[in-house]
Amino acid sequence: MAGNLKLLAQLFTSFAKMGVITFGGGMAMLPILQRELVENKHWATEEELTDYYAIGQCTPGIIAVNTATFVGQKCAGTAGGIVATLGLVFPSLVIISVLAAFISNFADLAWVRNAFAGIQVCSCVLIFNAVIKLLKSSVVDKQTAVIFLMVTVCGILLNVSPAWFVPAAIIAGIALKAMEGKK
Amino acid sequence: MIYLRLFWEFFKTGLFAVGGGMATIPFLQNIGDSTGWYTYTDLMNMLAVSESTPGPIGINMATYVGFVVAGVPGAVVATVGEITPSIVVILLVAMALNKFKDNKYVANAFYGLRPASTGLIAAAGIGVALEVLTTVTTISGKNQLFNLFEVESITGLFRWKAVILAIVLILLSNWVKPIKKLHPVVLIAFSAVVGIVFQFANIS
Protein backbone atom coordinates (compact mmCIF):
# COMPACT_ATOMS: atom_id res chain seq x y z
CA MET A 1 0.00 0.00 0.00
CA ALA A 2 2.75 2.43 0.98
CA GLY A 3 4.68 1.46 -2.14
CA ASN A 4 1.60 2.06 -4.24
CA LEU A 5 1.06 5.51 -2.73
CA LYS A 6 4.67 6.36 -3.41
CA LEU A 7 4.27 5.33 -7.04
CA LEU A 8 1.12 7.45 -7.35
CA ALA A 9 2.96 10.43 -5.88
CA GLN A 10 5.77 9.88 -8.36
CA LEU A 11 3.30 9.71 -11.25
CA PHE A 12 1.70 12.97 -10.14
CA THR A 13 4.96 14.92 -9.77
CA SER A 14 6.45 13.46 -12.91
CA PHE A 15 3.46 14.43 -15.08
CA ALA A 16 3.17 17.81 -13.36
CA LYS A 17 6.80 18.44 -14.29
CA MET A 18 6.04 17.57 -17.92
CA GLY A 19 3.02 19.88 -17.82
CA VAL A 20 5.31 22.75 -16.83
CA ILE A 21 8.03 22.20 -19.40
CA THR A 22 5.91 21.61 -22.51
CA PHE A 23 4.58 24.49 -24.52
CA GLY A 24 1.76 23.78 -26.92
CA GLY A 25 0.95 20.19 -26.05
CA GLY A 26 0.21 17.59 -28.71
CA MET A 27 3.24 16.84 -30.86
CA ALA A 28 5.50 19.20 -28.93
CA MET A 29 5.09 16.90 -25.98
CA LEU A 30 6.30 13.64 -27.52
CA PRO A 31 10.07 14.17 -27.13
CA ILE A 32 9.61 15.24 -23.51
CA LEU A 33 7.45 12.20 -22.77
CA GLN A 34 10.07 9.99 -24.39
CA ARG A 35 12.86 11.33 -22.23
CA GLU A 36 10.94 11.21 -18.96
CA LEU A 37 8.88 8.03 -19.36
CA VAL A 38 11.14 5.82 -21.45
CA GLU A 39 14.67 6.91 -20.57
CA ASN A 40 14.38 8.24 -17.00
CA LYS A 41 11.56 6.32 -15.36
CA HIS A 42 11.27 3.20 -17.54
CA TRP A 43 7.50 3.35 -17.16
CA ALA A 44 6.94 2.49 -20.82
CA THR A 45 8.96 1.28 -23.79
CA GLU A 46 9.49 3.35 -26.90
CA GLU A 47 6.99 1.17 -28.82
CA GLU A 48 4.35 1.38 -26.11
CA LEU A 49 4.62 5.15 -26.05
CA THR A 50 4.21 5.33 -29.83
CA ASP A 51 1.12 3.11 -29.58
CA TYR A 52 -0.37 5.20 -26.77
CA TYR A 53 0.30 8.33 -28.74
CA ALA A 54 -1.32 6.98 -31.90
CA ILE A 55 -4.40 5.88 -29.96
CA GLY A 56 -4.41 9.17 -28.03
CA GLN A 57 -4.77 10.99 -31.34
CA CYS A 58 -7.77 8.98 -32.44
CA THR A 59 -9.70 8.82 -29.20
CA PRO A 60 -11.74 11.74 -27.91
CA GLY A 61 -10.04 14.52 -26.01
CA ILE A 62 -6.64 16.15 -25.65
CA ILE A 63 -3.79 13.95 -26.94
CA ALA A 64 -1.45 14.70 -24.03
CA VAL A 65 -4.20 13.86 -21.52
CA ASN A 66 -4.98 10.58 -23.24
CA THR A 67 -1.31 9.57 -23.22
CA ALA A 68 -0.98 10.48 -19.53
CA THR A 69 -4.00 8.33 -18.66
CA PHE A 70 -2.53 5.43 -20.63
CA VAL A 71 0.89 5.53 -18.98
CA GLY A 72 -0.58 6.03 -15.51
CA GLN A 73 -2.96 3.13 -16.02
CA LYS A 74 -0.14 0.86 -17.12
CA CYS A 75 1.99 1.73 -14.06
CA ALA A 76 -0.63 1.72 -11.33
CA GLY A 77 -4.06 0.77 -12.67
CA THR A 78 -7.11 2.99 -12.73
CA ALA A 79 -5.92 5.18 -9.84
CA GLY A 80 -2.63 5.64 -11.67
CA GLY A 81 -4.42 6.79 -14.82
CA ILE A 82 -6.41 9.36 -12.90
CA VAL A 83 -3.48 10.61 -10.81
CA ALA A 84 -1.14 10.98 -13.82
CA THR A 85 -3.77 12.99 -15.68
CA LEU A 86 -4.46 15.25 -12.71
CA GLY A 87 -0.71 15.79 -12.41
CA LEU A 88 -0.50 16.85 -16.04
CA VAL A 89 -3.29 19.45 -15.80
CA PHE A 90 -2.32 20.81 -12.37
CA PRO A 91 0.33 23.32 -13.59
CA SER A 92 -2.05 24.64 -16.29
CA LEU A 93 -4.72 25.29 -13.67
CA VAL A 94 -2.35 27.30 -11.50
CA ILE A 95 -0.56 29.21 -14.26
CA ILE A 96 -3.62 30.11 -16.31
CA SER A 97 -5.71 31.14 -13.29
CA VAL A 98 -2.98 33.52 -12.10
CA LEU A 99 -2.44 34.88 -15.59
CA ALA A 100 -6.14 35.28 -16.37
CA ALA A 101 -6.68 37.30 -13.20
CA PHE A 102 -3.64 39.41 -14.05
CA ILE A 103 -4.72 40.06 -17.65
CA SER A 104 -8.29 41.02 -16.80
CA ASN A 105 -6.89 43.69 -14.43
CA PHE A 106 -5.04 45.31 -17.30
CA ALA A 107 -7.56 44.72 -20.07
CA ASP A 108 -8.64 48.36 -20.20
CA LEU A 109 -5.20 49.83 -20.88
CA ALA A 110 -4.83 51.09 -24.45
CA TRP A 111 -1.56 49.28 -25.14
CA VAL A 112 -2.89 46.00 -23.80
CA ARG A 113 -5.91 46.29 -26.07
CA ASN A 114 -3.69 47.10 -29.04
CA ALA A 115 -1.44 44.16 -28.24
CA PHE A 116 -4.39 41.77 -28.05
CA ALA A 117 -5.84 43.13 -31.29
CA GLY A 118 -2.57 42.13 -32.95
CA ILE A 119 -2.49 38.80 -31.15
CA GLN A 120 -6.00 37.92 -32.37
CA VAL A 121 -4.73 38.11 -35.95
CA CYS A 122 -1.93 35.74 -35.00
CA SER A 123 -4.41 33.30 -33.42
CA CYS A 124 -6.33 33.18 -36.71
CA VAL A 125 -3.12 32.42 -38.57
CA LEU A 126 -2.24 29.66 -36.08
CA ILE A 127 -5.64 28.03 -36.68
CA PHE A 128 -5.10 28.37 -40.43
CA ASN A 129 -1.68 26.69 -40.14
CA ALA A 130 -3.12 23.90 -37.99
CA VAL A 131 -5.77 23.22 -40.64
CA ILE A 132 -3.14 23.09 -43.41
CA LYS A 133 -1.09 20.61 -41.39
CA LEU A 134 -4.13 18.45 -40.54
CA LEU A 135 -5.32 18.44 -44.17
CA LYS A 136 -2.23 16.48 -45.18
CA SER A 137 -3.05 13.56 -42.89
CA SER A 138 -6.85 13.68 -43.00
CA VAL A 139 -7.73 14.40 -46.64
CA VAL A 140 -6.21 11.40 -48.40
CA ASP A 141 -8.58 10.94 -51.35
CA LYS A 142 -11.66 12.41 -53.09
CA GLN A 143 -14.11 11.06 -50.53
CA THR A 144 -12.31 12.56 -47.56
CA ALA A 145 -12.02 15.84 -49.49
CA VAL A 146 -15.81 15.86 -49.89
CA ILE A 147 -16.31 15.18 -46.18
CA PHE A 148 -13.92 18.00 -45.32
CA LEU A 149 -15.66 20.50 -47.61
CA MET A 150 -19.15 19.51 -46.52
CA VAL A 151 -18.32 19.81 -42.83
CA THR A 152 -16.55 23.14 -43.37
CA VAL A 153 -19.51 24.64 -45.24
CA CYS A 154 -22.13 23.22 -42.87
CA GLY A 155 -20.04 24.29 -39.89
CA ILE A 156 -20.08 27.89 -41.12
CA LEU A 157 -23.69 28.05 -42.26
CA LEU A 158 -25.55 25.93 -39.72
CA ASN A 159 -25.76 27.08 -36.14
CA VAL A 160 -25.64 23.61 -34.58
CA SER A 161 -23.32 22.00 -32.07
CA PRO A 162 -20.19 20.53 -33.69
CA ALA A 163 -20.97 17.36 -31.72
CA TRP A 164 -23.58 16.39 -34.35
CA PHE A 165 -20.89 16.08 -37.01
CA VAL A 166 -18.99 13.43 -35.07
CA PRO A 167 -21.49 10.52 -35.27
CA ALA A 168 -22.33 11.55 -38.86
CA ALA A 169 -18.65 11.39 -39.85
CA ILE A 170 -18.18 8.02 -38.12
CA ILE A 171 -21.14 6.57 -40.05
CA ALA A 172 -19.87 8.11 -43.30
CA GLY A 173 -16.40 6.64 -42.79
CA ILE A 174 -17.67 3.13 -42.08
CA ALA A 175 -20.23 3.26 -44.91
CA LEU A 176 -17.74 4.57 -47.49
CA LYS A 177 -15.21 1.87 -46.59
CA ALA A 178 -17.94 -0.79 -46.71
CA MET A 179 -18.94 0.33 -50.20
CA GLU A 180 -15.31 0.28 -51.27
CA GLY A 181 -15.00 -3.29 -50.05
CA LYS A 182 -17.93 -4.42 -52.23
CA LYS A 183 -16.48 -3.12 -55.47
CA MET B 1 -26.20 26.09 -11.51
CA ILE B 2 -23.26 27.50 -13.43
CA TYR B 3 -20.75 24.83 -12.34
CA LEU B 4 -22.96 22.01 -13.58
CA ARG B 5 -23.42 23.77 -16.89
CA LEU B 6 -19.65 24.35 -17.18
CA PHE B 7 -18.92 20.73 -16.38
CA TRP B 8 -21.49 19.49 -18.88
CA GLU B 9 -20.33 21.79 -21.70
CA PHE B 10 -16.70 20.79 -21.22
CA PHE B 11 -17.57 17.14 -20.78
CA LYS B 12 -19.19 17.29 -24.24
CA THR B 13 -16.11 19.06 -25.62
CA GLY B 14 -13.80 16.40 -24.20
CA LEU B 15 -16.01 13.66 -25.55
CA PHE B 16 -16.50 14.90 -29.10
CA ALA B 17 -13.35 16.89 -29.90
CA VAL B 18 -11.01 14.45 -31.59
CA GLY B 19 -7.43 15.33 -32.42
CA GLY B 20 -6.07 17.57 -29.70
CA GLY B 21 -6.20 21.19 -28.55
CA MET B 22 -7.22 22.97 -31.76
CA ALA B 23 -10.10 20.52 -32.25
CA THR B 24 -11.74 21.98 -29.14
CA ILE B 25 -12.04 25.45 -30.74
CA PRO B 26 -15.27 24.80 -32.70
CA PHE B 27 -16.80 23.45 -29.49
CA LEU B 28 -15.64 26.44 -27.46
CA GLN B 29 -17.13 28.77 -30.09
CA ASN B 30 -20.39 26.92 -29.82
CA ILE B 31 -20.37 27.26 -26.01
CA GLY B 32 -19.75 31.01 -26.37
CA ASP B 33 -22.61 31.31 -28.86
CA SER B 34 -25.13 29.42 -26.81
CA THR B 35 -24.27 30.84 -23.37
CA GLY B 36 -23.00 34.35 -24.13
CA TRP B 37 -20.12 33.76 -21.69
CA TYR B 38 -17.52 35.16 -24.12
CA THR B 39 -17.13 36.33 -27.74
CA TYR B 40 -15.05 35.02 -30.63
CA THR B 41 -12.48 37.74 -30.01
CA ASP B 42 -12.27 36.82 -26.33
CA LEU B 43 -11.68 33.26 -27.46
CA MET B 44 -8.83 34.31 -29.76
CA ASN B 45 -7.17 36.15 -26.86
CA MET B 46 -7.50 33.05 -24.73
CA LEU B 47 -6.06 30.88 -27.50
CA ALA B 48 -3.01 33.14 -27.76
CA VAL B 49 -2.44 33.04 -23.99
CA SER B 50 -2.91 29.25 -24.02
CA GLU B 51 -0.32 28.87 -26.77
CA SER B 52 2.15 31.06 -24.92
CA THR B 53 1.99 29.33 -21.54
CA PRO B 54 3.17 25.86 -20.46
CA GLY B 55 0.86 22.88 -20.73
CA PRO B 56 -1.36 21.30 -23.38
CA ILE B 57 -3.33 23.96 -25.31
CA GLY B 58 -6.67 22.21 -24.86
CA ILE B 59 -6.26 22.14 -21.09
CA ASN B 60 -5.09 25.75 -20.94
CA MET B 61 -8.13 26.82 -22.97
CA ALA B 62 -10.52 24.92 -20.72
CA THR B 63 -8.92 26.41 -17.62
CA TYR B 64 -9.02 29.91 -19.08
CA VAL B 65 -12.65 29.73 -20.19
CA GLY B 66 -13.64 28.21 -16.84
CA PHE B 67 -11.82 31.00 -15.01
CA VAL B 68 -13.46 33.74 -17.09
CA VAL B 69 -16.90 32.25 -16.44
CA ALA B 70 -16.66 31.40 -12.74
CA GLY B 71 -13.23 32.12 -11.26
CA VAL B 72 -10.87 29.48 -9.87
CA PRO B 73 -13.65 26.96 -9.06
CA GLY B 74 -14.86 27.42 -12.65
CA ALA B 75 -11.36 26.74 -13.97
CA VAL B 76 -11.17 23.50 -11.99
CA VAL B 77 -14.69 22.38 -12.98
CA ALA B 78 -14.15 23.07 -16.70
CA THR B 79 -10.81 21.27 -16.77
CA VAL B 80 -12.08 18.25 -14.85
CA GLY B 81 -15.11 18.17 -17.16
CA GLU B 82 -12.89 18.14 -20.22
CA ILE B 83 -10.58 15.36 -19.01
CA THR B 84 -13.29 13.07 -17.60
CA PRO B 85 -14.31 11.53 -20.97
CA SER B 86 -10.62 11.03 -21.86
CA ILE B 87 -9.94 9.16 -18.65
CA VAL B 88 -13.00 6.93 -19.03
CA VAL B 89 -12.41 6.18 -22.71
CA ILE B 90 -8.69 5.50 -22.31
CA LEU B 91 -9.20 3.24 -19.29
CA LEU B 92 -11.69 1.23 -21.36
CA VAL B 93 -9.41 1.13 -24.40
CA ALA B 94 -6.45 0.09 -22.26
CA MET B 95 -8.35 -3.05 -21.27
CA ALA B 96 -8.59 -4.15 -24.89
CA LEU B 97 -5.61 -2.36 -26.41
CA ASN B 98 -4.77 -4.76 -29.19
CA LYS B 99 -8.35 -5.35 -30.23
CA PHE B 100 -8.85 -1.60 -30.49
CA LYS B 101 -5.65 -1.02 -32.44
CA ASP B 102 -6.42 -3.58 -35.12
CA ASN B 103 -10.18 -3.14 -35.34
CA LYS B 104 -11.35 -2.46 -38.90
CA TYR B 105 -14.38 -0.45 -37.82
CA VAL B 106 -12.32 1.82 -35.60
CA ALA B 107 -9.96 2.51 -38.50
CA ASN B 108 -12.86 3.16 -40.89
CA ALA B 109 -14.60 5.43 -38.42
CA PHE B 110 -11.46 7.54 -38.22
CA TYR B 111 -11.21 7.63 -41.99
CA GLY B 112 -14.42 9.70 -41.88
CA LEU B 113 -13.76 11.43 -38.58
CA ARG B 114 -10.38 12.97 -39.40
CA PRO B 115 -11.47 15.12 -42.38
CA ALA B 116 -14.64 16.09 -40.47
CA SER B 117 -12.59 17.23 -37.49
CA THR B 118 -10.35 19.26 -39.80
CA GLY B 119 -13.45 20.73 -41.44
CA LEU B 120 -14.83 21.82 -38.07
CA ILE B 121 -11.57 23.57 -37.21
CA ALA B 122 -11.55 25.23 -40.65
CA ALA B 123 -15.12 26.47 -40.14
CA ALA B 124 -14.18 27.80 -36.71
CA GLY B 125 -11.14 29.52 -38.20
CA ILE B 126 -13.22 31.17 -40.93
CA GLY B 127 -15.70 32.36 -38.31
CA VAL B 128 -13.02 34.11 -36.26
CA ALA B 129 -11.20 35.39 -39.34
CA LEU B 130 -14.42 37.14 -40.42
CA GLU B 131 -14.56 38.82 -37.05
CA VAL B 132 -10.90 39.76 -36.80
CA LEU B 133 -10.11 40.62 -40.43
CA THR B 134 -13.36 42.16 -41.69
CA THR B 135 -16.08 44.47 -40.41
CA VAL B 136 -18.73 41.83 -40.99
CA THR B 137 -20.64 41.28 -37.76
CA THR B 138 -21.06 37.67 -36.75
CA ILE B 139 -23.48 36.01 -34.40
CA SER B 140 -21.34 35.92 -31.25
CA GLY B 141 -22.75 37.11 -27.96
CA LYS B 142 -22.04 40.16 -25.85
CA ASN B 143 -18.52 41.36 -25.21
CA GLN B 144 -17.20 40.85 -21.74
CA LEU B 145 -13.46 40.71 -21.26
CA PHE B 146 -12.01 42.56 -24.17
CA ASN B 147 -14.01 45.05 -26.15
CA LEU B 148 -11.77 45.46 -29.14
CA PHE B 149 -12.50 46.75 -32.62
CA GLU B 150 -15.58 48.59 -31.51
CA VAL B 151 -14.46 51.90 -32.92
CA GLU B 152 -13.51 51.36 -36.53
CA SER B 153 -11.87 54.04 -38.64
CA ILE B 154 -11.67 52.06 -41.86
CA THR B 155 -14.89 52.43 -43.77
CA GLY B 156 -14.31 49.48 -46.07
CA LEU B 157 -15.12 45.87 -45.54
CA PHE B 158 -11.67 44.77 -44.46
CA ARG B 159 -9.59 45.77 -41.47
CA TRP B 160 -6.57 46.39 -43.67
CA LYS B 161 -3.92 46.50 -40.95
CA ALA B 162 -5.09 43.12 -39.67
CA VAL B 163 -5.25 41.65 -43.19
CA ILE B 164 -1.69 42.75 -43.93
CA LEU B 165 -0.42 41.32 -40.64
CA ALA B 166 -2.22 38.04 -41.35
CA ILE B 167 -0.62 37.74 -44.79
CA VAL B 168 2.84 38.53 -43.40
CA LEU B 169 2.39 35.93 -40.63
CA ILE B 170 1.22 33.24 -43.06
CA LEU B 171 4.17 33.90 -45.35
CA LEU B 172 6.67 33.97 -42.48
CA SER B 173 5.38 30.85 -40.74
CA ASN B 174 5.01 28.71 -43.85
CA TRP B 175 7.76 29.65 -46.25
CA VAL B 176 10.62 31.19 -44.29
CA LYS B 177 12.63 28.22 -43.03
CA PRO B 178 14.24 29.65 -39.85
CA ILE B 179 10.90 31.09 -38.71
CA LYS B 180 8.98 27.92 -39.53
CA LYS B 181 10.88 26.12 -36.81
CA LEU B 182 10.24 28.74 -34.12
CA HIS B 183 7.62 28.22 -31.45
CA PRO B 184 4.28 30.01 -32.09
CA VAL B 185 4.94 32.12 -28.99
CA VAL B 186 7.48 34.10 -31.07
CA LEU B 187 4.82 34.93 -33.69
CA ILE B 188 2.38 35.86 -30.92
CA ALA B 189 4.90 38.22 -29.33
CA PHE B 190 5.68 39.74 -32.73
CA SER B 191 1.96 40.30 -33.38
CA ALA B 192 1.53 41.95 -29.99
CA VAL B 193 4.33 44.42 -30.78
CA VAL B 194 2.86 45.13 -34.23
CA GLY B 195 -0.55 45.62 -32.61
CA ILE B 196 0.88 48.17 -30.17
CA VAL B 197 3.03 50.05 -32.69
CA PHE B 198 0.30 50.32 -35.33
CA GLN B 199 -2.53 50.76 -32.80
CA PHE B 200 -4.64 47.83 -33.96
CA ALA B 201 -7.45 48.46 -31.50
CA ASN B 202 -8.15 51.91 -32.99
CA ILE B 203 -8.91 53.55 -29.66
CA SER B 204 -9.57 57.21 -30.28
Interface residues (C-beta under 8 A of the other chain):
Chain A: G19 V20 I21 T22 F23 G24 G25 G26 M29 D51 A54 I55 G56 Q57 C58 T59 P60 G61 I62 I63 A64 V65 N66 T69 F70 Q73 K74 T78 G81 I82 T85 L88 V89 P91 S92 L93 I95 I96 S97 L99 A100 A101 I103 S104 A107 A110 W111 R113 N114 A115 F116 A117 G118 I119 Q120 V121 C122 S123 C124 V125 L126 I127 F128 N129 A130 V131 I132 L134 L135 S137 S138 V139 T144 A145 I147 F148 L149 M150 V151 T152 V153 C154 G155 I156 N159 S161 P162 A163 F165 V166 A168 A169 I170 I171 A172 G173 I174 L176 K177 A178
Chain B: K12 G14 L15 F16 A17 V18 G19 G20 G21 M22 T24 I25 P26 F27 N30 D33 S34 T41 M44 N45 L47 A48 V49 S50 E51 S52 T53 P54 G55 P56 I57 G58 I59 N60 T63 Y64 F67 V68 V72 A75 V76 T79 E82 I83 P85 S86 I87 V89 I90 L91 V93 A94 L97 F100 K101 K104 Y105 V106 N108 A109 F110 Y111 G112 L113 R114 P115 A116 S117 T118 G119 L120 I121 A122 A123 A124 G125 I126 G127 V128 A129 V132 L133 I139 L145 F146 N147 L148 F149 A162 L165 A166 L169 I170 S173 N174 H183 P184 V185 L187 I188 F190 S191 A192 V193 V194 G195 I196 F198 Q199 F200 A201 N202 I203
